[in-house]
Amino acid sequence: QVQLVESGGGLVQPGGSLRLSCAASGSIFTIYTMGWYRQAPGNQRELVAAIRSGGDTNYADSVKDRFTISRDNAKNTAYLQMNSLKPEDTAVYYCNWDIRNHLGRRPYWGQGTQVTVSS
């Protein structure tokens, strides 16, 4: 069993910053890609950023140059540093990791953390 737990969400004013964390626990052999997704009301869930095991990253165009994804493999933790936040960044943010354990390899989702950007 694998659990992903996000933290760091909250209410922030436009132009502000937040740092999200996603920590994994449970049976883990290998963590491949770590990703952050978000879903705003009425919208589909979308990929925000991802980081592969080798460190390569990719970002949605809407967050490039504002958000930074990173990972600490020793702590089984991923981070999303969000700067220059805009009201349109308001959403529930989820982490999604591609993990191999004794059950095989598959993606796992966290429960989500709310980010609200508003004055």
C-alpha positions in Angstrom: 0.0 0.0 0.0 1.2 3.5 -0.9 0.0 6.8 0.4 0.7 10.2 -1.0 -0.1 13.2 1.2 0.0 16.7 -0.1 0.4 19.8 2.1 1.1 23.5 1.8 -2.1 24.7 0.2 -4.0 27.7 1.4 -5.2 31.2 0.6 -2.8 33.6 -0.9 -3.0 37.0 -2.5 -2.3 37.5 -6.2 1.4 37.8 -6.7 2.2 35.7 -3.6 3.9 32.4 -3.3 3.2 28.9 -1.9 5.2 25.8 -1.7 3.4 22.5 -1.9 4.8 19.2 -0.7 3.9 15.7 -1.5 5.3 12.9 0.7 5.0 9.2 0.1 4.8 6.3 2.6 4.3 2.6 2.3 5.8 -0.1 0.1 8.0 1.6 -2.5 10.7 0.1 -4.6 11.2 2.7 -7.2 9.6 6.1 -7.9 9.7 7.1 -11.6 7.9 10.3 -12.6 6.5 12.6 -9.9 3.8 14.9 -11.2 1.6 17.7 -10.0 -1.9 18.1 -11.4 -4.7 20.6 -10.6 -8.4 20.8 -11.1 -10.5 23.9 -10.9 -14.3 23.8 -10.6 -15.9 22.9 -13.9 -12.6 22.1 -15.5 -10.8 18.9 -16.3 -7.8 17.8 -14.2 -4.6 19.1 -15.9 -0.9 18.4 -15.6 0.9 21.3 -14.0 4.5 20.0 -13.8 6.4 16.7 -13.8 9.9 15.6 -12.9 11.4 12.3 -14.0 13.7 10.1 -12.1 16.7 11.6 -14.0 15.7 15.1 -13.1 14.1 16.2 -16.4 11.1 18.5 -15.9 8.2 19.7 -18.0 5.6 22.4 -17.2 2.3 23.5 -18.5 2.7 26.7 -20.6 0.5 28.6 -18.1 2.9 28.1 -15.2 6.3 28.2 -17.0 8.7 30.6 -15.3 6.5 30.9 -12.3 6.4 27.3 -10.8 9.3 25.0 -10.1 9.0 21.3 -9.4 11.7 19.4 -7.4 12.2 16.1 -5.7 14.1 14.7 -2.7 14.5 11.0 -3.4 15.9 10.4 0.0 12.8 11.7 1.6 10.3 10.3 -1.0 9.0 13.9 -1.3 8.2 16.2 -4.2 7.8 19.9 -4.0 6.0 22.5 -6.2 7.2 26.1 -5.6 4.6 28.5 -6.9 5.5 32.1 -7.4 3.7 35.1 -8.9 0.4 33.3 -8.2 -2.7 34.4 -10.2 -6.4 34.0 -9.5 -6.5 31.5 -12.4 -4.1 29.2 -10.4 -6.9 28.6 -7.9 -7.6 24.8 -7.9 -7.2 21.6 -6.0 -3.6 20.4 -6.5 -2.9 16.7 -6.6 0.3 14.8 -6.8 0.5 11.8 -9.0 3.5 9.4 -8.9 4.5 6.5 -11.0 5.7 3.9 -8.4 6.9 0.3 -8.5 6.4 -1.8 -5.4 5.7 -5.5 -4.6 2.4 -5.2 -6.4 3.9 -4.0 -9.6 4.1 -0.6 -11.3 1.3 1.9 -11.4 0.3 5.5 -10.8 -0.8 6.7 -7.3 -2.8 9.9 -6.5 -2.8 12.0 -3.4 -6.0 13.4 -1.8 -5.4 16.9 -3.0 -4.7 20.3 -1.4 -6.7 23.5 -2.1 -4.9 26.5 -3.4 -6.9 29.7 -3.5 -5.5 32.9 -5.0 -7.7 35.9 -4.1 -7.4 39.4 -2.7 
